[in-house]
């Protein structure tokens, strides 16, 4: 998957793959609003977008890359 959402909950760190950047941003915002710590999205090329501050940048990045996905 081109995007992976990472977060830390009281039970420990977790990750969740997503094919689309918009969906990854939505999930990251959900985890951040629920109080998870260290929430971020990592792209397949290694870029990191922290939630909530950088989610607009992630969506902008996804708009240019997601339409080209098979």
N, C-alpha and C positions, 0 to 999 in steps of 0.2 A: 504494500500500500504506500502511496506517495506521502501520506501525512500520518503522524502518530501523535496522539494526545497523551501527555504525561501529567501525572498529578500525585500528590502524597496525601493520603488519608490517615486517620488514626491507626488503621490496620497495616499501613505501610505503603510503599510506592506501587503504582499501577500504570498501565499503558493500554491504549486502545487504538487500533489502526482505522483509518478512513481513506476512502478513495478521493473525496472532494474536499477542498480547502474550506469551503463555506460550512460544510457539516462539521469539520474538525473545529472550526472557530466556535460554532454553536455549542458543541460538547465542552470545549475548554471553558467557555463562559458559564455553562451550567455547573461544572465542577468548582470553578472559582466562586460562584455565588452561593454554593453550598458550604463554603468554608475550607475547601481543600487547599493545601499549601503547594508551592512550587509548581503551579499549573503552567504548562507551555505546550506548544505544538512544534514538532520537528518535521521539516520537509525531507523528502528523499535525498536532496542534495546537501543536507546537513544544516540548513538555516533553522534558527530557533526564533519563535515568536512567543513572547510571554503574555499570559492573560492576567488581567484584562487589558493592560496598556497597549499592547501591540496587535490586538485582534483586527483593527481596521487595516493595518499594514498587511496582515495575513490575507484578508479578503481581497485586497488590491492585488497582491501577489497571485492569488488563486485565479483571479479573473483573467490574467494573462497566460496562465499555464494550464488550467483545467480544461478549457475548450479544445486543447490539442491532444487530450488523452483519448486513447482508443475506447 
